[in-house]
Amino acid sequence: MQLILRRANVSRPSGSWQHEDYDVFDGDREVGRIYRVTDHPDSPWFWGVSFQLTGRKSYAHVTSRDEAKTAFKAEYEAWQNQGD
């Protein structure tokens, strides 16, 4: 599995998005989103694995994009491994 971030304006050309707004893909499948809550430099980051996949709360706010990526990956892997 290789999770890929794509800027929202590329993966969702119509609609509204912020500058620091990313859709997360596992291959061609969109599996969630990571974005800065506001444009302010101290703004927290939101990460969320799609509820349609997990069926549970799978999101949080963190202080950096790297933390968001790490937390997203851990939650996504935990969801994938729940059937093992």
N, C-alpha and C positions, 0 to 999 in steps of 0.2 A: 504494500500500500504506500502510495506517495500522495500526500495531500498537497494540493496546489491552490495558491491564492490568486484570484483574478480580480482586478479592479472592477467594481460594480458597474462603472460606466462602459466596460467592455462586455461583460457577461449579461448585463441588463441595459442595453442602449437607451431604451425609453424608460422614463420614470425619474424619481428623485433619488439622489445619493449624495454623500459627502465626499470630500477629497480623500479622506482616509477610510474608505469603505470597500471591503473585499468580500467576495463570495468564495466559499471554500469548496473545492471539488476533489473527489476521489475518482480519478480518471475523468470520464465524461459526466459523472453523476454529481450534481450539486448536493452537498451534505450539510451546509450551514453558512454562517456569516461571522465576520470579524470586522469591527469598525470602531473608530474613535467617536465617543458620544457627542462631543462638540468640537469646534475648530480650535478651542483654546489649547495651548501647549500642555497644560497640566490636566487636561481632561482625561478621565479614565477610558479604558478600552472595554468594549463589550465583545464577548464571544458566545456563540450559541450553535450547538448541533441541532439540526432540524428535528422538531418535535414529531414530524411525520415519520421519521426513522425510529426514534427512541421511545416515543410514547411517554416520556417523562421529562421533568425539568432537567435541562442539560445546558445551562448557561450561567454566566457570572460576569462581574466587572472586575478588571484588574488594572494595574498601573502602566503596563507597557504592551506594545504589540507582540514582543517576544513572549511575554507571560501569557498573552491570549493564545498565541499559537501553541505553546506548550500545554496549556490547560485544555484547549480544544482537542489536540491530538490524544491526550490521556483519556478524555471522556469518550471520544470516538472509538478508540481501541477497546476501552472497557465495555462499551455497548456491543462491539463486534464479537468480543470474547465471552459474552454472558451465556451463550449456549454451550460453551465447552465444558 
